[in-house]
Amino acid sequence: MTESTQNDDATDTPMSYGFCSWHNRFAADVRLIVVIEQGSGPGGAQYACRPCREEHRLVPFADRP
């Protein structure tokens, strides 16, 4: 009999670790919120962790219509 090495409660959304632009610290489960596009020069992106997304009612970029 084989045993599963994965948790049963895992979601289909991958977790990532990165810098949260709202509380200015590294955090788990950050999602892309804003893409800053520029014609010349570097653009940018802002990410938010789950607590900041909930507190500030931020909608991840991928979840927008």
C-alpha positions in Angstrom: 0.0 0.0 0.0 1.4 3.4 -1.0 1.2 6.4 1.3 0.6 9.9 0.0 3.3 12.4 1.0 1.1 15.4 0.3 -1.4 17.1 2.6 -5.1 16.5 1.9 -5.9 20.2 2.5 -3.5 21.6 -0.1 -5.1 24.1 -2.4 -4.5 24.2 -6.2 -2.9 27.7 -5.8 0.8 27.5 -5.4 2.3 29.4 -2.4 5.1 31.7 -2.9 7.5 33.6 -0.7 8.5 37.2 -1.4 8.4 40.8 -0.5 5.0 42.3 0.5 4.8 45.9 -0.8 2.2 46.8 1.8 3.9 46.0 5.1 7.4 46.1 3.6 8.6 42.7 4.8 9.1 39.3 3.4 6.2 37.0 3.8 4.7 33.7 2.6 1.8 33.4 0.1 2.4 36.7 -1.7 0.4 37.4 -4.9 0.9 39.9 -7.6 -1.4 42.9 -7.2 -0.2 45.7 -9.4 1.9 45.7 -12.6 3.7 49.0 -13.3 4.4 49.3 -17.1 6.6 52.0 -18.5 7.5 52.9 -22.1 11.1 53.5 -21.3 13.1 52.4 -18.3 12.3 49.6 -15.8 8.7 48.8 -14.9 7.8 47.2 -11.7 5.4 45.0 -9.7 3.8 45.1 -6.3 3.0 42.0 -4.3 0.9 41.5 -1.2 0.7 38.8 1.4 -2.7 37.2 2.5 -3.1 39.4 5.7 -2.5 42.6 3.7 -4.8 41.5 0.9 -7.6 40.9 3.4 -6.9 44.1 5.4 -6.7 46.4 2.3 -9.2 44.4 0.2 -6.7 43.9 -2.6 -7.6 41.7 -5.6 -4.7 39.7 -7.1 -3.9 40.6 -10.7 -4.7 37.0 -11.9 -8.2 37.1 -10.3 -9.4 40.2 -12.0 -11.9 40.0 -14.9 
